[in-house]
């Protein structure tokens, strides 16, 4: 199971949908993240490689305000 920003992504969902479980990421932002990292949006979370998960994690940490940081701001 992929864990990004303290959130366990559901393993049977597509990556694009799984990313929306993170507070601050909606469908559009998830699509932007996937396009920027070059990951196939139809890939299931359980089929992601460690390299792909680390790419997602790194991109989200550096480019998207989510979870605690976003809640503190609002």
N, CA, C and O atoms as a Tripos MOL2 file, in Angstrom:
@<TRIPOS>MOLECULE
protein
  296   295    74     0     0
PROTEIN
NO_CHARGES

@<TRIPOS>ATOM
      1 N           0.8390   -1.1810    0.0000 N.3       1 UNK1
      2 CA          0.0000    0.0000    0.0000 C.3       1 UNK1
      3 C           0.8850    1.2470    0.0000 C.2       1 UNK1
      4 O           1.8510    1.3350    0.7590 O.2       1 UNK1
      5 N           0.5520    2.1830   -0.8380 N.am      2 UNK2
      6 CA          1.3230    3.4140   -0.9480 C.3       2 UNK2
      7 C           0.8920    4.3840    0.1470 C.2       2 UNK2
      8 O          -0.2970    4.5730    0.4000 O.2       2 UNK2
      9 N           1.8720    4.9850    0.7810 N.am      3 UNK3
     10 CA          1.6070    5.9860    1.8160 C.3       3 UNK3
     11 C           2.2730    7.2850    1.3980 C.2       3 UNK3
     12 O           3.4960    7.3640    1.2790 O.2       3 UNK3
     13 N           1.4530    8.3010    1.1780 N.am      4 UNK4
     14 CA          1.9570    9.6070    0.7500 C.3       4 UNK4
     15 C           1.4010   10.6640    1.6910 C.2       4 UNK4
     16 O           0.1900   10.7450    1.8990 O.2       4 UNK4
     17 N           2.2810   11.4670    2.2530 N.am      5 UNK5
     18 CA          1.9130   12.5520    3.1690 C.3       5 UNK5
     19 C           1.0570   12.0700    4.3300 C.2       5 UNK5
     20 O           0.1270   12.7560    4.7540 O.2       5 UNK5
     21 N           1.3720   10.8980    4.8360 N.am      6 UNK6
     22 CA          0.6580   10.3610    5.9900 C.3       6 UNK6
     23 C          -0.6950    9.7570    5.6800 C.2       6 UNK6
     24 O          -1.4530    9.4380    6.5950 O.2       6 UNK6
     25 N          -1.0100    9.5940    4.4020 N.am      7 UNK7
     26 CA         -2.3000    9.0350    4.0020 C.3       7 UNK7
     27 C          -2.0620    7.7390    3.2430 C.2       7 UNK7
     28 O          -1.2930    7.7070    2.2820 O.2       7 UNK7
     29 N          -2.7280    6.6630    3.6800 N.am      8 UNK8
     30 CA         -2.6630    5.3970    2.9520 C.3       8 UNK8
     31 C          -3.6260    5.4750    1.7800 C.2       8 UNK8
     32 O          -4.8260    5.6770    1.9660 O.2       8 UNK8
     33 N          -3.1000    5.3150    0.5750 N.am      9 UNK9
     34 CA         -3.9550    5.3500   -0.6130 C.3       9 UNK9
     35 C          -4.6250    3.9890   -0.7710 C.2       9 UNK9
     36 O          -3.9860    2.9610   -0.5490 O.2       9 UNK9
     37 N          -5.9050    3.9670   -1.1510 N.am     10 UNK10
     38 CA         -6.6000    2.6870   -1.3390 C.3      10 UNK10
     39 C          -5.9660    1.9050   -2.4850 C.2      10 UNK10
     40 O          -5.8220    2.4240   -3.5910 O.2      10 UNK10
     41 N          -5.5900    0.6650   -2.2210 N.am     11 UNK11
     42 CA         -4.7900   -0.0870   -3.1890 C.3      11 UNK11
     43 C          -5.5370   -0.5340   -4.4360 C.2      11 UNK11
     44 O          -4.9020   -0.7940   -5.4590 O.2      11 UNK11
     45 N          -6.8590   -0.6340   -4.3890 N.am     12 UNK12
     46 CA         -7.6030   -1.1120   -5.5490 C.3      12 UNK12
     47 C          -8.1270   -0.0030   -6.4600 C.2      12 UNK12
     48 O          -8.7750   -0.2780   -7.4700 O.2      12 UNK12
     49 N          -7.8500    1.2300   -6.1070 N.am     13 UNK13
     50 CA         -8.2970    2.3640   -6.9310 C.3      13 UNK13
     51 C          -7.2160    2.7530   -7.9320 C.2      13 UNK13
     52 O          -6.0410    2.4350   -7.7490 O.2      13 UNK13
     53 N          -7.6270    3.4470   -8.9950 N.am     14 UNK14
     54 CA         -6.6610    4.0020   -9.9290 C.3      14 UNK14
     55 C          -5.8950    5.1140   -9.2280 C.2      14 UNK14
     56 O          -6.4100    5.7300   -8.2950 O.2      14 UNK14
     57 N          -4.6760    5.3750   -9.6680 N.am     15 UNK15
     58 CA         -3.8240    6.3800   -9.0330 C.3      15 UNK15
     59 C          -4.5150    7.7380   -9.0150 C.2      15 UNK15
     60 O          -4.4830    8.4500   -8.0110 O.2      15 UNK15
     61 N          -5.1340    8.0860  -10.1250 N.am     16 UNK16
     62 CA         -5.7930    9.3900  -10.2300 C.3      16 UNK16
     63 C          -6.8610    9.5640   -9.1460 C.2      16 UNK16
     64 O          -7.0010   10.6510   -8.5860 O.2      16 UNK16
     65 N          -7.6000    8.5170   -8.8530 N.am     17 UNK17
     66 CA         -8.6460    8.5690   -7.8340 C.3      17 UNK17
     67 C          -8.0340    8.4400   -6.4470 C.2      17 UNK17
     68 O          -8.4630    9.1230   -5.5170 O.2      17 UNK17
     69 N          -7.0500    7.5840   -6.2980 N.am     18 UNK18
     70 CA         -6.4090    7.3760   -5.0020 C.3      18 UNK18
     71 C          -5.7900    8.6440   -4.4410 C.2      18 UNK18
     72 O          -5.8330    8.8700   -3.2320 O.2      18 UNK18
     73 N          -5.2150    9.4730   -5.3010 N.am     19 UNK19
     74 CA         -4.5930   10.7160   -4.8430 C.3      19 UNK19
     75 C          -5.6100   11.6800   -4.2430 C.2      19 UNK19
     76 O          -5.2500   12.5220   -3.4200 O.2      19 UNK19
     77 N          -6.8760   11.5690   -4.6470 N.am     20 UNK20
     78 CA         -7.8920   12.4790   -4.1240 C.3      20 UNK20
     79 C          -8.2230   12.1860   -2.6600 C.2      20 UNK20
     80 O          -8.9340   12.9730   -2.0350 O.2      20 UNK20
     81 N          -7.7400   11.1000   -2.1020 N.am     21 UNK21
     82 CA         -7.9430   10.7900   -0.6930 C.3      21 UNK21
     83 C          -7.0740   11.6790    0.1930 C.2      21 UNK21
     84 O          -7.2690   11.7300    1.4070 O.2      21 UNK21
     85 N          -6.1200   12.3760   -0.4120 N.am     22 UNK22
     86 CA         -5.2590   13.2970    0.3260 C.3      22 UNK22
     87 C          -5.9470   14.6540    0.3640 C.2      22 UNK22
     88 O          -6.3410   15.1830   -0.6740 O.2      22 UNK22
     89 N          -6.0930   15.2180    1.5640 N.am     23 UNK23
     90 CA         -6.7510   16.5050    1.7310 C.3      23 UNK23
     91 C          -5.9980   17.5720    0.9450 C.2      23 UNK23
     92 O          -4.8010   17.7710    1.1520 O.2      23 UNK23
     93 N          -6.6970   18.2550    0.0470 N.am     24 UNK24
     94 CA         -6.0840   19.2990   -0.7580 C.3      24 UNK24
     95 C          -5.8330   18.8870   -2.1980 C.2      24 UNK24
     96 O          -5.4410   19.7130   -3.0220 O.2      24 UNK24
     97 N          -6.0590   17.5990   -2.5110 N.am     25 UNK25
     98 CA         -5.8820   17.1270   -3.8900 C.3      25 UNK25
     99 C          -7.2370   16.6720   -4.4240 C.2      25 UNK25
    100 O          -7.8490   15.7390   -3.9030 O.2      25 UNK25
    101 N          -7.6880   17.3520   -5.4720 N.am     26 UNK26
    102 CA         -8.9280   16.9750   -6.1340 C.3      26 UNK26
    103 C          -8.6070   16.2980   -7.4590 C.2      26 UNK26
    104 O          -7.4530   15.9700   -7.7320 O.2      26 UNK26
    105 N          -9.6310   16.0900   -8.2790 N.am     27 UNK27
    106 CA         -9.4280   15.4040   -9.5550 C.3      27 UNK27
    107 C          -8.4820   16.1790  -10.4710 C.2      27 UNK27
    108 O          -7.6190   15.5820  -11.1150 O.2      27 UNK27
    109 N          -8.6380   17.4970  -10.5340 N.am     28 UNK28
    110 CA         -7.7890   18.2900  -11.4220 C.3      28 UNK28
    111 C          -6.3330   18.2690  -10.9550 C.2      28 UNK28
    112 O          -5.4220   18.0510  -11.7540 O.2      28 UNK28
    113 N          -6.1230   18.4920   -9.6770 N.am     29 UNK29
    114 CA         -4.7520   18.4840   -9.1460 C.3      29 UNK29
    115 C          -4.1290   17.1060   -9.3170 C.2      29 UNK29
    116 O          -2.9490   16.9980   -9.6520 O.2      29 UNK29
    117 N          -4.9050   16.0570   -9.0910 N.am     30 UNK30
    118 CA         -4.3980   14.6960   -9.2690 C.3      30 UNK30
    119 C          -3.9690   14.4800  -10.7170 C.2      30 UNK30
    120 O          -2.9220   13.8840  -10.9730 O.2      30 UNK30
    121 N          -4.7650   14.9590  -11.6570 N.am     31 UNK31
    122 CA         -4.4140   14.8500  -13.0720 C.3      31 UNK31
    123 C          -3.1470   15.6150  -13.4080 C.2      31 UNK31
    124 O          -2.3120   15.1460  -14.1830 O.2      31 UNK31
    125 N          -3.0080   16.8040  -12.8180 N.am     32 UNK32
    126 CA         -1.7970   17.6030  -13.0340 C.3      32 UNK32
    127 C          -0.5610   16.9000  -12.4810 C.2      32 UNK32
    128 O           0.4960   16.9040  -13.1130 O.2      32 UNK32
    129 N          -0.6960   16.2990  -11.3040 N.am     33 UNK33
    130 CA          0.4200   15.5850  -10.6750 C.3      33 UNK33
    131 C           0.8430   14.4020  -11.5350 C.2      33 UNK33
    132 O           2.0330   14.1830  -11.7620 O.2      33 UNK33
    133 N          -0.1300   13.6470  -12.0070 N.am     34 UNK34
    134 CA          0.1630   12.4740  -12.8260 C.3      34 UNK34
    135 C           0.8230   12.8810  -14.1410 C.2      34 UNK34
    136 O           1.7570   12.2220  -14.5990 O.2      34 UNK34
    137 N           0.3400   13.9630  -14.7470 N.am     35 UNK35
    138 CA          0.9330   14.4350  -15.9990 C.3      35 UNK35
    139 C           2.3770   14.8880  -15.7740 C.2      35 UNK35
    140 O           3.2480   14.6280  -16.6040 O.2      35 UNK35
    141 N           2.6240   15.5580  -14.6650 N.am     36 UNK36
    142 CA          3.9700   16.0680  -14.3830 C.3      36 UNK36
    143 C           4.9590   14.9490  -14.0630 C.2      36 UNK36
    144 O           6.1450   15.0610  -14.3760 O.2      36 UNK36
    145 N           4.4790   13.8710  -13.4420 N.am     37 UNK37
    146 CA          5.3800   12.7700  -13.0740 C.3      37 UNK37
    147 C           5.4740   11.7080  -14.1590 C.2      37 UNK37
    148 O           6.3650   10.8590  -14.1170 O.2      37 UNK37
    149 N           4.5650   11.7430  -15.1300 N.am     38 UNK38
    150 CA          4.6310   10.7920  -16.2340 C.3      38 UNK38
    151 C           4.1150    9.4060  -15.8980 C.2      38 UNK38
    152 O           4.4820    8.4340  -16.5590 O.2      38 UNK38
    153 N           3.2750    9.2980  -14.8890 N.am     39 UNK39
    154 CA          2.7090    8.0050  -14.4950 C.3      39 UNK39
    155 C           1.3890    7.8020  -15.2210 C.2      39 UNK39
    156 O           0.6170    8.7460  -15.3910 O.2      39 UNK39
    157 N           1.1310    6.5790  -15.6480 N.am     40 UNK40
    158 CA         -0.1180    6.2420  -16.3310 C.3      40 UNK40
    159 C          -1.2760    6.3750  -15.3400 C.2      40 UNK40
    160 O          -1.2640    5.7140  -14.3020 O.2      40 UNK40
    161 N          -2.2780    7.2170  -15.6350 N.am     41 UNK41
    162 CA         -3.3820    7.4240  -14.6880 C.3      41 UNK41
    163 C          -4.2600    6.1890  -14.4850 C.2      41 UNK41
    164 O          -4.9930    6.1160  -13.4990 O.2      41 UNK41
    165 N          -4.2000    5.2320  -15.3860 N.am     42 UNK42
    166 CA         -5.0100    4.0240  -15.2540 C.3      42 UNK42
    167 C          -4.3490    2.9490  -14.3990 C.2      42 UNK42
    168 O          -4.9510    1.9040  -14.1500 O.2      42 UNK42
    169 N          -3.1310    3.1890  -13.9510 N.am     43 UNK43
    170 CA         -2.4300    2.2360  -13.0950 C.3      43 UNK43
    171 C          -3.1090    2.1800  -11.7370 C.2      43 UNK43
    172 O          -3.4940    3.2120  -11.1870 O.2      43 UNK43
    173 N          -3.2560    0.9830  -11.1970 N.am     44 UNK44
    174 CA         -3.8160    0.8100   -9.8560 C.3      44 UNK44
    175 C          -2.7340    1.1300   -8.8310 C.2      44 UNK44
    176 O          -1.5490    0.9330   -9.0970 O.2      44 UNK44
    177 N          -3.1330    1.6190   -7.6720 N.am     45 UNK45
    178 CA         -2.1780    1.9840   -6.6290 C.3      45 UNK45
    179 C          -1.3210    0.7780   -6.2450 C.2      45 UNK45
    180 O          -0.1230    0.9210   -6.0020 O.2      45 UNK45
    181 N          -1.9320   -0.4130   -6.1890 N.am     46 UNK46
    182 CA         -1.1820   -1.6090   -5.7930 C.3      46 UNK46
    183 C          -0.1190   -2.0000   -6.8230 C.2      46 UNK46
    184 O           0.8110   -2.7380   -6.4960 O.2      46 UNK46
    185 N          -0.2430   -1.5160   -8.0640 N.am     47 UNK47
    186 CA          0.7080   -1.8560   -9.1230 C.3      47 UNK47
    187 C           1.8220   -0.8220   -9.2820 C.2      47 UNK47
    188 O           2.6880   -0.9810  -10.1420 O.2      47 UNK47
    189 N           1.8140    0.2370   -8.4650 N.am     48 UNK48
    190 CA          2.8710    1.2470   -8.5450 C.3      48 UNK48
    191 C           4.1930    0.6730   -8.0520 C.2      48 UNK48
    192 O           4.2350   -0.0790   -7.0780 O.2      48 UNK48
    193 N           5.2610    1.0360   -8.7320 N.am     49 UNK49
    194 CA          6.5860    0.6270   -8.2710 C.3      49 UNK49
    195 C           7.0570    1.6070   -7.1930 C.2      49 UNK49
    196 O           6.4930    2.6910   -7.0420 O.2      49 UNK49
    197 N           8.0800    1.2220   -6.4570 N.am     50 UNK50
    198 CA          8.6360    2.1130   -5.4300 C.3      50 UNK50
    199 C           9.1420    3.4080   -6.0590 C.2      50 UNK50
    200 O           9.0300    4.4800   -5.4640 O.2      50 UNK50
    201 N           9.6960    3.3030   -7.2540 N.am     51 UNK51
    202 CA         10.2070    4.4810   -7.9500 C.3      51 UNK51
    203 C           9.0670    5.4530   -8.2660 C.2      51 UNK51
    204 O           9.2120    6.6620   -8.0860 O.2      51 UNK51
    205 N           7.9370    4.9260   -8.7360 N.am     52 UNK52
    206 CA          6.7920    5.7700   -9.0610 C.3      52 UNK52
    207 C           6.2150    6.4210   -7.8020 C.2      52 UNK52
    208 O           5.8390    7.5930   -7.8200 O.2      52 UNK52
    209 N           6.1470    5.6580   -6.7150 N.am     53 UNK53
    210 CA          5.6330    6.2060   -5.4560 C.3      53 UNK53
    211 C           6.5500    7.3200   -4.9640 C.2      53 UNK53
    212 O           6.0720    8.3520   -4.4930 O.2      53 UNK53
    213 N           7.8550    7.1220   -5.0670 N.am     54 UNK54
    214 CA          8.7820    8.1570   -4.6110 C.3      54 UNK54
    215 C           8.6920    9.4010   -5.5050 C.2      54 UNK54
    216 O           8.8350   10.5210   -5.0160 O.2      54 UNK54
    217 N           8.4560    9.2110   -6.8130 N.am     55 UNK55
    218 CA          8.2610   10.3520   -7.7180 C.3      55 UNK55
    219 C           7.0360   11.1630   -7.3020 C.2      55 UNK55
    220 O           7.0810   12.3910   -7.2280 O.2      55 UNK55
    221 N           5.9410   10.4510   -7.0300 N.am     56 UNK56
    222 CA          4.7140   11.1160   -6.5920 C.3      56 UNK56
    223 C           4.9430   11.8570   -5.2780 C.2      56 UNK56
    224 O           4.5710   13.0220   -5.1350 O.2      56 UNK56
    225 N           5.5560   11.1720   -4.3290 N.am     57 UNK57
    226 CA          5.7980   11.7570   -3.0080 C.3      57 UNK57
    227 C           6.6520   13.0170   -3.1060 C.2      57 UNK57
    228 O           6.3520   14.0330   -2.4780 O.2      57 UNK57
    229 N           7.7110   12.9410   -3.8930 N.am     58 UNK58
    230 CA          8.6140   14.0810   -4.0490 C.3      58 UNK58
    231 C           7.9090   15.2560   -4.7240 C.2      58 UNK58
    232 O           8.0490   16.3990   -4.2880 O.2      58 UNK58
    233 N           7.1560   14.9780   -5.7820 N.am     59 UNK59
    234 CA          6.4520   16.0580   -6.4910 C.3      59 UNK59
    235 C           5.4330   16.7230   -5.5680 C.2      59 UNK59
    236 O           5.3520   17.9490   -5.5080 O.2      59 UNK59
    237 N           4.6600   15.9150   -4.8530 N.am     60 UNK60
    238 CA          3.6320   16.4620   -3.9690 C.3      60 UNK60
    239 C           4.2640   17.2830   -2.8480 C.2      60 UNK60
    240 O           3.7710   18.3630   -2.5240 O.2      60 UNK60
    241 N           5.3380   16.7900   -2.2570 N.am     61 UNK61
    242 CA          5.9910   17.5060   -1.1530 C.3      61 UNK61
    243 C           6.5290   18.8660   -1.5870 C.2      61 UNK61
    244 O           6.5050   19.8170   -0.8060 O.2      61 UNK61
    245 N           7.0120   18.9650   -2.8180 N.am     62 UNK62
    246 CA          7.6380   20.2070   -3.2610 C.3      62 UNK62
    247 C           6.7060   21.1720   -3.9820 C.2      62 UNK62
    248 O           6.9920   22.3680   -4.0370 O.2      62 UNK62
    249 N           5.5920   20.6820   -4.5400 N.am     63 UNK63
    250 CA          4.7770   21.5350   -5.4090 C.3      63 UNK63
    251 C           3.3220   21.7250   -5.0040 C.2      63 UNK63
    252 O           2.6350   22.5760   -5.5690 O.2      63 UNK63
    253 N           2.8380   20.9500   -4.0350 N.am     64 UNK64
    254 CA          1.4190   21.0290   -3.6870 C.3      64 UNK64
    255 C           1.2820   21.2380   -2.1810 C.2      64 UNK64
    256 O           1.9370   20.5550   -1.3940 O.2      64 UNK64
    257 N           0.4360   22.1740   -1.7870 N.am     65 UNK65
    258 CA          0.1730   22.4000   -0.3660 C.3      65 UNK65
    259 C          -0.9870   21.4910    0.0370 C.2      65 UNK65
    260 O          -2.0910   21.6110   -0.4940 O.2      65 UNK65
    261 N          -0.7300   20.5820    0.9780 N.am     66 UNK66
    262 CA         -1.7310   19.5830    1.3520 C.3      66 UNK66
    263 C          -1.7640   19.3650    2.8540 C.2      66 UNK66
    264 O          -0.9430   19.8990    3.6000 O.2      66 UNK66
    265 N          -2.7320   18.5680    3.2770 N.am     67 UNK67
    266 CA         -2.9120   18.1050    4.6480 C.3      67 UNK67
    267 C          -2.6900   19.1950    5.6870 C.2      67 UNK67
    268 O          -3.3880   20.2080    5.6530 O.2      67 UNK67
    269 N          -1.7610   19.0310    6.5970 N.am     68 UNK68
    270 CA         -1.5690   19.9400    7.7240 C.3      68 UNK68
    271 C          -1.2560   21.3620    7.3260 C.2      68 UNK68
    272 O          -1.7930   22.3010    7.9130 O.2      68 UNK68
    273 N          -0.3940   21.5430    6.3370 N.am     69 UNK69
    274 CA         -0.0420   22.8940    5.8790 C.3      69 UNK69
    275 C          -1.2660   23.6290    5.3490 C.2      69 UNK69
    276 O          -1.4510   24.8160    5.6190 O.2      69 UNK69
    277 N          -2.0900   22.9280    4.6030 N.am     70 UNK70
    278 CA         -3.2810   23.5440    4.0200 C.3      70 UNK70
    279 C          -4.3070   23.8520    5.1160 C.2      70 UNK70
    280 O          -4.9370   24.9100    5.0920 O.2      70 UNK70
    281 N          -4.4770   22.9460    6.0640 N.am     71 UNK71
    282 CA         -5.4450   23.1600    7.1530 C.3      71 UNK71
    283 C          -5.0180   24.3300    8.0270 C.2      71 UNK71
    284 O          -5.8630   25.0880    8.5040 O.2      71 UNK71
    285 N          -3.7260   24.4830    8.2380 N.am     72 UNK72
    286 CA         -3.2190   25.5880    9.0380 C.3      72 UNK72
    287 C          -3.5010   26.9250    8.3520 C.2      72 UNK72
    288 O          -3.7490   27.9370    9.0070 O.2      72 UNK72
    289 N          -3.4560   26.9050    7.0290 N.am     73 UNK73
    290 CA         -3.6480   28.1340    6.2630 C.3      73 UNK73
    291 C          -5.1140   28.5580    6.2120 C.2      73 UNK73
    292 O          -5.4150   29.7500    6.1590 O.2      73 UNK73
    293 N          -6.0240   27.5860    6.2260 N.am     74 UNK74
    294 CA         -7.4570   27.9230    6.0990 C.3      74 UNK74
    295 C          -8.1160   28.2210    7.4140 C.2      74 UNK74
    296 O          -9.3100   28.5170    7.4530 O.2      74 UNK74
@<TRIPOS>BOND
     1     1     2 1
     2     2     3 1
     3     3     4 2
     4     3     5 am
     5     5     6 1
     6     6     7 1
     7     7     8 2
     8     7     9 am
     9     9    10 1
    10    10    11 1
    11    11    12 2
    12    11    13 am
    13    13    14 1
    14    14    15 1
    15    15    16 2
    16    15    17 am
    17    17    18 1
    18    18    19 1
    19    19    20 2
    20    19    21 am
    21    21    22 1
    22    22    23 1
    23    23    24 2
    24    23    25 am
    25    25    26 1
    26    26    27 1
    27    27    28 2
    28    27    29 am
    29    29    30 1
    30    30    31 1
    31    31    32 2
    32    31    33 am
    33    33    34 1
    34    34    35 1
    35    35    36 2
    36    35    37 am
    37    37    38 1
    38    38    39 1
    39    39    40 2
    40    39    41 am
    41    41    42 1
    42    42    43 1
    43    43    44 2
    44    43    45 am
    45    45    46 1
    46    46    47 1
    47    47    48 2
    48    47    49 am
    49    49    50 1
    50    50    51 1
    51    51    52 2
    52    51    53 am
    53    53    54 1
    54    54    55 1
    55    55    56 2
    56    55    57 am
    57    57    58 1
    58    58    59 1
    59    59    60 2
    60    59    61 am
    61    61    62 1
    62    62    63 1
    63    63    64 2
    64    63    65 am
    65    65    66 1
    66    66    67 1
    67    67    68 2
    68    67    69 am
    69    69    70 1
    70    70    71 1
    71    71    72 2
    72    71    73 am
    73    73    74 1
    74    74    75 1
    75    75    76 2
    76    75    77 am
    77    77    78 1
    78    78    79 1
    79    79    80 2
    80    79    81 am
    81    81    82 1
    82    82    83 1
    83    83    84 2
    84    83    85 am
    85    85    86 1
    86    86    87 1
    87    87    88 2
    88    87    89 am
    89    89    90 1
    90    90    91 1
    91    91    92 2
    92    91    93 am
    93    93    94 1
    94    94    95 1
    95    95    96 2
    96    95    97 am
    97    97    98 1
    98    98    99 1
    99    99   100 2
   100    99   101 am
   101   101   102 1
   102   102   103 1
   103   103   104 2
   104   103   105 am
   105   105   106 1
   106   106   107 1
   107   107   108 2
   108   107   109 am
   109   109   110 1
   110   110   111 1
   111   111   112 2
   112   111   113 am
   113   113   114 1
   114   114   115 1
   115   115   116 2
   116   115   117 am
   117   117   118 1
   118   118   119 1
   119   119   120 2
   120   119   121 am
   121   121   122 1
   122   122   123 1
   123   123   124 2
   124   123   125 am
   125   125   126 1
   126   126   127 1
   127   127   128 2
   128   127   129 am
   129   129   130 1
   130   130   131 1
   131   131   132 2
   132   131   133 am
   133   133   134 1
   134   134   135 1
   135   135   136 2
   136   135   137 am
   137   137   138 1
   138   138   139 1
   139   139   140 2
   140   139   141 am
   141   141   142 1
   142   142   143 1
   143   143   144 2
   144   143   145 am
   145   145   146 1
   146   146   147 1
   147   147   148 2
   148   147   149 am
   149   149   150 1
   150   150   151 1
   151   151   152 2
   152   151   153 am
   153   153   154 1
   154   154   155 1
   155   155   156 2
   156   155   157 am
   157   157   158 1
   158   158   159 1
   159   159   160 2
   160   159   161 am
   161   161   162 1
   162   162   163 1
   163   163   164 2
   164   163   165 am
   165   165   166 1
   166   166   167 1
   167   167   168 2
   168   167   169 am
   169   169   170 1
   170   170   171 1
   171   171   172 2
   172   171   173 am
   173   173   174 1
   174   174   175 1
   175   175   176 2
   176   175   177 am
   177   177   178 1
   178   178   179 1
   179   179   180 2
   180   179   181 am
   181   181   182 1
   182   182   183 1
   183   183   184 2
   184   183   185 am
   185   185   186 1
   186   186   187 1
   187   187   188 2
   188   187   189 am
   189   189   190 1
   190   190   191 1
   191   191   192 2
   192   191   193 am
   193   193   194 1
   194   194   195 1
   195   195   196 2
   196   195   197 am
   197   197   198 1
   198   198   199 1
   199   199   200 2
   200   199   201 am
   201   201   202 1
   202   202   203 1
   203   203   204 2
   204   203   205 am
   205   205   206 1
   206   206   207 1
   207   207   208 2
   208   207   209 am
   209   209   210 1
   210   210   211 1
   211   211   212 2
   212   211   213 am
   213   213   214 1
   214   214   215 1
   215   215   216 2
   216   215   217 am
   217   217   218 1
   218   218   219 1
   219   219   220 2
   220   219   221 am
   221   221   222 1
   222   222   223 1
   223   223   224 2
   224   223   225 am
   225   225   226 1
   226   226   227 1
   227   227   228 2
   228   227   229 am
   229   229   230 1
   230   230   231 1
   231   231   232 2
   232   231   233 am
   233   233   234 1
   234   234   235 1
   235   235   236 2
   236   235   237 am
   237   237   238 1
   238   238   239 1
   239   239   240 2
   240   239   241 am
   241   241   242 1
   242   242   243 1
   243   243   244 2
   244   243   245 am
   245   245   246 1
   246   246   247 1
   247   247   248 2
   248   247   249 am
   249   249   250 1
   250   250   251 1
   251   251   252 2
   252   251   253 am
   253   253   254 1
   254   254   255 1
   255   255   256 2
   256   255   257 am
   257   257   258 1
   258   258   259 1
   259   259   260 2
   260   259   261 am
   261   261   262 1
   262   262   263 1
   263   263   264 2
   264   263   265 am
   265   265   266 1
   266   266   267 1
   267   267   268 2
   268   267   269 am
   269   269   270 1
   270   270   271 1
   271   271   272 2
   272   271   273 am
   273   273   274 1
   274   274   275 1
   275   275   276 2
   276   275   277 am
   277   277   278 1
   278   278   279 1
   279   279   280 2
   280   279   281 am
   281   281   282 1
   282   282   283 1
   283   283   284 2
   284   283   285 am
   285   285   286 1
   286   286   287 1
   287   287   288 2
   288   287   289 am
   289   289   290 1
   290   290   291 1
   291   291   292 2
   292   291   293 am
   293   293   294 1
   294   294   295 1
   295   295   296 2
@<TRIPOS>SUBSTRUCTURE
     1 UNK1         2 RESIDUE 1 A UNK
     2 UNK2         6 RESIDUE 1 A UNK
     3 UNK3        10 RESIDUE 1 A UNK
     4 UNK4        14 RESIDUE 1 A UNK
     5 UNK5        18 RESIDUE 1 A UNK
     6 UNK6        22 RESIDUE 1 A UNK
     7 UNK7        26 RESIDUE 1 A UNK
     8 UNK8        30 RESIDUE 1 A UNK
     9 UNK9        34 RESIDUE 1 A UNK
    10 UNK10       38 RESIDUE 1 A UNK
    11 UNK11       42 RESIDUE 1 A UNK
    12 UNK12       46 RESIDUE 1 A UNK
    13 UNK13       50 RESIDUE 1 A UNK
    14 UNK14       54 RESIDUE 1 A UNK
    15 UNK15       58 RESIDUE 1 A UNK
    16 UNK16       62 RESIDUE 1 A UNK
    17 UNK17       66 RESIDUE 1 A UNK
    18 UNK18       70 RESIDUE 1 A UNK
    19 UNK19       74 RESIDUE 1 A UNK
    20 UNK20       78 RESIDUE 1 A UNK
    21 UNK21       82 RESIDUE 1 A UNK
    22 UNK22       86 RESIDUE 1 A UNK
    23 UNK23       90 RESIDUE 1 A UNK
    24 UNK24       94 RESIDUE 1 A UNK
    25 UNK25       98 RESIDUE 1 A UNK
    26 UNK26      102 RESIDUE 1 A UNK
    27 UNK27      106 RESIDUE 1 A UNK
    28 UNK28      110 RESIDUE 1 A UNK
    29 UNK29      114 RESIDUE 1 A UNK
    30 UNK30      118 RESIDUE 1 A UNK
    31 UNK31      122 RESIDUE 1 A UNK
    32 UNK32      126 RESIDUE 1 A UNK
    33 UNK33      130 RESIDUE 1 A UNK
    34 UNK34      134 RESIDUE 1 A UNK
    35 UNK35      138 RESIDUE 1 A UNK
    36 UNK36      142 RESIDUE 1 A UNK
    37 UNK37      146 RESIDUE 1 A UNK
    38 UNK38      150 RESIDUE 1 A UNK
    39 UNK39      154 RESIDUE 1 A UNK
    40 UNK40      158 RESIDUE 1 A UNK
    41 UNK41      162 RESIDUE 1 A UNK
    42 UNK42      166 RESIDUE 1 A UNK
    43 UNK43      170 RESIDUE 1 A UNK
    44 UNK44      174 RESIDUE 1 A UNK
    45 UNK45      178 RESIDUE 1 A UNK
    46 UNK46      182 RESIDUE 1 A UNK
    47 UNK47      186 RESIDUE 1 A UNK
    48 UNK48      190 RESIDUE 1 A UNK
    49 UNK49      194 RESIDUE 1 A UNK
    50 UNK50      198 RESIDUE 1 A UNK
    51 UNK51      202 RESIDUE 1 A UNK
    52 UNK52      206 RESIDUE 1 A UNK
    53 UNK53      210 RESIDUE 1 A UNK
    54 UNK54      214 RESIDUE 1 A UNK
    55 UNK55      218 RESIDUE 1 A UNK
    56 UNK56      222 RESIDUE 1 A UNK
    57 UNK57      226 RESIDUE 1 A UNK
    58 UNK58      230 RESIDUE 1 A UNK
    59 UNK59      234 RESIDUE 1 A UNK
    60 UNK60      238 RESIDUE 1 A UNK
    61 UNK61      242 RESIDUE 1 A UNK
    62 UNK62      246 RESIDUE 1 A UNK
    63 UNK63      250 RESIDUE 1 A UNK
    64 UNK64      254 RESIDUE 1 A UNK
    65 UNK65      258 RESIDUE 1 A UNK
    66 UNK66      262 RESIDUE 1 A UNK
    67 UNK67      266 RESIDUE 1 A UNK
    68 UNK68      270 RESIDUE 1 A UNK
    69 UNK69      274 RESIDUE 1 A UNK
    70 UNK70      278 RESIDUE 1 A UNK
    71 UNK71      282 RESIDUE 1 A UNK
    72 UNK72      286 RESIDUE 1 A UNK
    73 UNK73      290 RESIDUE 1 A UNK
    74 UNK74      294 RESIDUE 1 A UNK
